[in-house]
Amino acid sequence: LCGGDPKVAAQSAAHQHPLVLAAACKFMGLYAPAWNVHCNHDAVLQLLAYLQAAMSVPATAAEASKATKSIYVSCAPKLLNSPSIVSCMRESMEVALPTDQVEAMAAVAEGCTRLIVQMKDQIQLKEAFNNLLTPLMHRADMALAASTSDQDAQRALAIEALTKYLNVLHVIIRFCDTPPGMPSPLGDILASIWPLLEKAAHLSVTYEPILKEVLSIQRQLLANAPNLVSPRFSDTVKFVVEAFEKTKHPSTLDYLAAAVEAFSSINNDNENSFNELLAHVTGVTMTYVTTEKRPDACPQVVRAFFEMCQRYTLFCPAALVKCREFSNIVSLAVECLAACNGERESTRASLIFLSQLFGWKSLRLAPTVAQVLEMHAGMIDEQLAKHGEGVTRVCVGGLGGGSTQMLWPALSDCVIAIATHVVGSNASSPVVEENTIAHQWVYSSLSTCTTTNGKPLEAETCRQIMVILFNLARRGSTSKPKAKMLLSDFARLCKGETDLDALVSYSL
């Protein structure tokens, strides 16, 4: 394949038939580990040159970029010894960017980044990242300038291109993870890209694809280098909240969820700030899903909002339970169980939030978080007393045929969380209670379920399922998998996929 000039060979193969070239590229990528064992670094560079030529052919750019990534990753031990590897990576990036195929650009960017972070020479590492970023930033700046064009077609193309380049930048940051003990290059990268992010942010409120990519980069920075972005955090949050107010785009809530996880702590200043943030965002969300759109018409907003609330439960519970909108948050979660009409992601997010909130004692939490929840357990118990019956009825009804099978695990988790919490609260009683309020909720919900023939479940069957469930709940988290199996068997019983014999094993 690379006997002569590899670029000439690639162009010749493409001229004969693009499928031949695509097959050759795929072969090179699949055998990348073999090239690392049997080839010297000059031969590997020849393979990369062949793939660079192949990437210029639209029909083979996808396969060539995948193979390029595989070789950069698998042949890193050989390539790190090559004096020309930095220029080779820049050439790969310069060839990938004009393809306009975001998957091809991202694949090359990933392969190059994963190779660069293994460089031990910090001068070479900085030079490599500079060479990788320069063509990308140049094209992004050009697209940004063209995005203000008076011509609609040119402006649309510029926005599309800028979105792709931001996606590639996200990939570079995502894989910019140096080995332990090595300094992170993210500081230099952040200094290079921050002006672009600020300029793109001004466009993002108007163009939602750009907003999504800008915030995906910000979330990745929160995950990889929170200490680097903390000085800019206040300004970023202000921008994100304003963007949410104007666009209601779920990516804004996704960023806030990541921020809670990254920066929340027992520190009172942070707690108060996140408390006010949650109250404001909740007010905006409540208005949106009650006056502008129904929850089933904006499922991604509902999904993102309750995933944010999950982060509050796990990382900043004081800000959640002390929030003036706490009661409204729980009420909205309960309402969305039915109002989302079974849409998987939004319903699942609501269920997980309620499961974590009501079943917090069963979660593996940091000691400080568990202590805060213990201090405010009374407020959570009030919400359980208020909504427990309704949540149990919706969950059991969903298992009994009202929801798709994909939601069974989340529905089961919520029922188990309620049952475990109630029996756990009564664990200190010298007498095992068989008729708690949770028993009543579960039994009444079971009795309303029907089988495939339209007949309700028999009272003895309902009682049997209830008794087994609460016996498992008393054993704590170790019996949770078996409790979930029980509720799955109950769901199958209602669908006619099993019979009462399935319950026998739980009594043994």
Protein Blocks (a to p, Z undefined) as FASTA:
>chain_A
ZZmcfklmmmmmmmmomklmmmmmmmmmmmmmmmmmmpcfklmmmmmmmmmmmmmpmklm
mmmmmmmmmmmmmmmmmmmmpmklmmmmmmmmmmmmmnopaklmmmmmmmmmmmmmmpmb
lklmmmmmmmmmmmmmmmmmmmmmmmmpfblklmmmmmmmmmmmmmmmmmmmmmmccceh
iacfklmmmmmmmmmmmmmmmmmmmmmmlmmmmmmmmmmmmmmmmmlmmmmmmmmmmmmm
mmmmmnopaklmmmmmmmmmmmgcfblklmmmmmmmmmmmmmmmmmmmmmmpcfklmmml
mmmmmmmmmmmmmmmmmlmmmpmklmmmmmmmmmmmmmnnopaklmmmmmmmmmmmmmmm
mpccdfklmmmmmmmmmmmmmmmmmmmmmmmmmmmmmmnopacfklmmmmmmmmmmmmmm
mmmmmmmpmbdcfbbfklmmmmmmmmmpccfkopacdfklmmmmmmmmmmmmmnojmlmm
mmmmmmmmmmmmmnopacfklmmmmmZZ
